[in-house]
Amino acid sequence: MDINSKLPDVGITIFTIMSKLAAEHKAINLSQGFPDFSPHPDLVDLVSDAMRKGLNQYAPMQGVPELRRQIARKTAELYGAKIDAEKEVTVTSGATEALFAAISAVVHAGDEVIVIEPAFDSYVPAIALNQALPVFVPMTFPDYAIDWNRVASAVTGRTRLIILNSPHNPTGTTLTGEDISALRDITSGTDILVLSDEVYEHIIFDGRRHESLLRHPDLAGRTMVISSFGKTYHTTGWKIGYCVAPSRLTEEFQKVHQFLTFATNTPVQHAYAHIMKRRELYLGLAEFYQQKRDHFVALMKGSRFKPLPCTGTYFQMMDYSAITDEADVDFARRMTIEHGVAAIPPSVFYHDGRDHKVLRFCFAKSDQTLEQAAELLCRI
């Protein structure tokens, strides 16, 4: 059968490849970004309670009303943004669906979309499927900062969208006030829209403030902000995210969303709506993961890996250039097979395979898992 592929250069994602390799060789999986510990037991009970109460049919396309109200309430408390829960919030079947819906809602054939690299791997396929053109701007290395002069130079009359991600996957860096000012300068007086991937919004370290674009009314007015309950509540497999955007953008977003999944898991939405009232669970997330970051980095001091700065997410980039000059894909594979620990090679997040001899490790794991992995890594 002759099929003209719409994504001829896309194969199986690196997350699937490395997790499969880890399982085959019984390696410790620090590659794919999911916790190896359970969510809060009360959250599990809330899902069961919702099911037993009969909340098992289609939810409203936009999301369960109480959950949207809780999202609006949290957004106002944390970022000072007054959000209309009815017109500016959409609950989605994961952040990946939200990202696809957002790009599809506003990008047309021939438009240009600025993508900061390394970039999470779902951005570019969504751009391609909408017949638009990604314009790549690499972060600086090794600090993984955005070069705003290069971003400004990349803007043309065809630029429709800029995609940002903070806290940033895979690098663990975060936007600063200076970044916000630079973005404002570039977009002011233009029709350029912004897609802000903020799924790790509560995982930010060292007393830093999460610079959500929702904090800044002039930027929020042109921005679709995506977040994820999976990252916040250790429930990545439940696949529920959401989009907050001005009503005009939300209207277009929902036109796409309703034909992707229409509605999202009903009992889980009700459970999240209840658990969100316990503010300490998301407000304490930064301290929880900072302890894990610090513990993992301390364990790795006896290794030949060099940690790069990590100010958010639950990923730690490690420079392995003192060990080998192998390509990161090759070393990640060999490390999994021969040394029993799986990590992600970040070159796959660059369109040109740019390789800085670093690996991305996920530290959203139990202390026991991190200690076992570090012991193996320190032997390399």
Residue pairs with C-beta under 8 A, 6 or more apart in sequence:
6 128
6 129
7 125
7 128
7 129
10 125
13 121
14 31
14 121
14 344
14 345
14 348
15 31
15 32
15 33
15 344
18 29
18 31
18 32
18 332
18 336
18 342
18 343
18 344
19 29
19 31
19 32
19 342
21 27
21 333
21 336
21 337
21 342
22 28
22 29
22 31
22 336
22 342
23 29
25 336
25 337
25 340
26 340
27 336
27 337
27 339
27 340
27 341
27 342
28 340
28 341
28 342
28 369
28 372
28 373
28 376
29 36
29 342
30 341
30 342
30 343
30 361
30 362
30 363
30 365
30 373
31 332
31 336
31 342
31 343
31 344
31 360
31 362
32 344
32 362
33 169
33 236
33 314
33 315
33 362
33 364
34 236
34 237
34 362
34 364
35 234
35 236
35 364
35 365
36 364
36 365
36 366
36 369
37 234
37 365
37 366
38 44
38 234
39 233
39 234
39 235
40 233
40 234
40 275
40 281
42 275
43 233
43 235
43 271
43 272
43 275
46 270
46 271
46 274
46 275
47 267
47 268
47 271
49 271
50 266
50 267
50 268
50 270
50 271
51 267
55 266
55 267
55 270
56 266
56 267
57 266
58 262
58 263
58 266
59 91
59 263
59 264
59 265
59 266
59 269
60 263
61 254
61 257
61 258
61 262
61 263
62 68
62 86
62 89
62 90
62 91
62 254
63 89
63 90
63 91
63 242
63 264
63 269
64 91
64 266
64 269
64 270
64 273
65 85
65 86
66 270
66 273
67 91
67 269
67 270
67 272
67 273
67 276
68 85
68 86
68 89
68 91
68 242
69 85
69 273
70 272
70 273
70 276
70 277
71 83
71 85
71 89
71 91
71 242
71 244
71 276
72 83
72 84
72 85
72 88
72 89
73 276
74 276
74 279
74 282
75 81
75 83
75 214
75 244
76 82
76 83
77 279
78 210
78 212
79 212
79 214
79 215
80 215
81 214
81 215
81 217
81 220
81 244
83 89
83 214
83 244
84 247
87 247
87 250
88 244
88 245
88 246
88 247
88 250
89 242
89 243
89 244
89 250
90 98
90 242
90 243
90 245
90 250
90 253
90 254
90 257
91 240
91 241
91 242
91 264
91 269
92 98
92 101
92 240
92 241
92 242
92 243
92 257
92 261
92 264
93 239
93 240
93 241
93 260
93 261
93 264
93 265
94 228
94 230
94 239
94 240
94 241
95 197
95 199
95 226
95 227
95 228
95 230
95 241
96 122
96 241
97 239
97 241
97 257
97 260
97 261
98 226
98 241
98 242
98 243
98 257
99 122
99 123
99 126
99 195
99 197
99 226
100 122
100 126
100 256
100 260
101 243
101 253
101 256
101 257
101 260
102 195
102 224
102 226
102 243
102 245
102 253
103 113
103 123
103 126
103 127
103 130
103 132
103 161
103 195
104 126
104 129
104 130
104 256
105 224
105 249
105 252
105 253
105 255
105 256
106 160
106 161
106 193
106 224
106 249
106 252
107 113
107 127
107 130
107 132
107 160
107 161
108 130
108 131
108 132
108 160
109 130
109 131
109 132
110 131
110 132
110 133
110 158
111 130
111 132
111 133
111 158
111 159
111 160
111 161
112 132
112 133
112 134
112 135
112 156
112 158
112 159
112 160
113 123
113 127
113 132
113 133
113 134
113 135
113 159
113 160
113 161
113 162
113 163
114 135
114 137
114 151
114 154
114 155
114 159
114 161
114 162
114 163
115 123
115 124
115 127
115 134
115 135
115 136
115 137
115 163
116 137
116 138
116 139
116 146
116 151
116 163
116 164
116 165
117 136
117 137
117 138
117 139
117 349
117 350
117 351
117 354
118 139
118 170
118 171
118 346
118 349
118 350
118 354
119 136
119 163
119 165
119 349
119 350
120 165
120 169
120 170
120 197
120 349
121 348
121 349
123 134
123 163
124 134
124 351
127 133
127 134
128 134
132 160
133 158
134 351
135 154
135 159
136 350
136 351
136 352
137 146
137 147
137 150
137 151
137 154
138 147
138 150
138 350
138 354
139 145
139 146
139 147
139 171
139 173
140 146
140 147
141 356
142 308
142 319
142 356
143 173
143 309
144 168
144 171
144 172
144 173
144 308
144 309
144 317
145 173
146 175
146 179
146 182
148 179
148 182
148 183
148 185
148 186
151 162
151 182
151 186
152 185
152 186
155 186
155 190
155 192
159 190
159 192
160 191
160 192
160 193
161 192
161 193
161 194
161 195
162 183
162 186
162 187
162 192
162 193
162 194
162 195
163 194
163 195
163 197
164 175
164 183
164 194
164 195
164 196
164 197
164 213
165 196
165 197
165 198
166 173
166 174
166 175
166 179
166 196
166 197
166 198
166 210
166 211
166 312
167 173
167 174
167 198
167 200
167 201
167 203
167 204
167 210
167 311
167 312
167 313
168 174
168 312
168 313
169 199
169 200
169 313
169 315
170 315
170 317
170 344
170 346
170 349
170 360
171 308
171 315
171 317
171 346
172 308
172 309
172 310
172 311
172 312
172 313
172 315
172 316
172 317
173 309
173 310
173 311
173 312
174 204
174 208
174 210
174 211
174 311
174 312
175 211
176 211
177 211
179 211
180 211
180 213
180 216
180 219
183 194
183 219
184 216
184 218
184 219
186 192
187 194
187 219
187 222
188 218
192 222
193 222
193 223
193 224
193 249
194 213
194 219
194 222
194 223
194 224
195 223
195 224
195 226
196 212
196 213
196 223
196 224
196 225
196 226
197 226
198 210
198 212
198 213
198 225
198 226
198 227
199 226
199 227
199 228
199 230
199 231
199 241
200 231
200 312
200 313
200 314
201 210
201 212
201 227
201 232
202 210
202 231
202 232
202 282
202 283
202 285
202 286
203 231
203 285
203 286
203 289
203 312
203 313
203 314
204 210
204 286
204 311
204 312
205 286
205 289
205 290
205 293
205 310
205 311
205 312
206 290
206 311
208 311
208 312
210 312
212 225
213 219
213 220
213 223
213 225
214 220
214 223
214 225
214 244
220 246
221 246
222 246
223 245
224 243
224 244
224 245
224 249
224 253
225 243
225 244
225 245
226 241
226 242
226 243
227 241
227 242
227 244
228 240
228 241
228 242
229 235
229 238
229 240
229 241
229 242
229 272
230 236
230 237
230 238
230 239
230 240
230 241
232 281
232 282
232 285
233 272
233 275
233 281
234 364
238 265
238 268
239 265
240 264
240 265
240 268
240 269
240 272
243 250
243 253
245 253
275 281
276 282
289 314
289 363
289 364
292 314
292 363
292 364
292 365
292 367
292 370
293 310
293 314
293 316
293 363
295 363
295 367
295 370
296 316
296 361
296 363
296 370
296 374
297 307
297 316
299 370
299 371
299 374
299 375
299 378
300 307
300 318
300 374
300 377
300 378
302 378
303 374
303 377
303 378
303 380
304 320
304 322
304 323
304 380
305 318
305 319
305 320
305 322
305 323
305 359
305 377
305 380
306 318
306 319
306 320
306 321
306 322
307 316
307 317
307 318
307 319
308 316
308 317
308 318
308 319
308 358
310 316
310 317
314 362
314 363
314 364
315 360
315 361
315 362
315 363
316 360
316 361
316 363
317 346
317 358
317 359
317 360
317 361
318 343
318 358
318 359
318 360
318 361
319 356
319 357
319 358
320 328
320 331
320 357
320 358
320 359
321 357
323 331
323 380
324 331
325 357
326 334
327 345
327 347
327 355
328 345
328 346
328 347
328 355
328 356
328 357
328 358
328 359
329 345
329 347
329 348
331 345
331 359
332 342
332 343
332 344
332 345
332 359
335 341
335 342
335 343
335 359
335 380
336 342
336 343
339 376
339 377
339 379
339 380
340 376
341 373
341 376
341 377
343 359
343 360
343 361
344 359
344 360
344 361
344 362
345 355
345 359
345 360
346 356
346 358
346 359
346 360
347 353
347 354
347 355
347 356
361 373
363 370
365 373
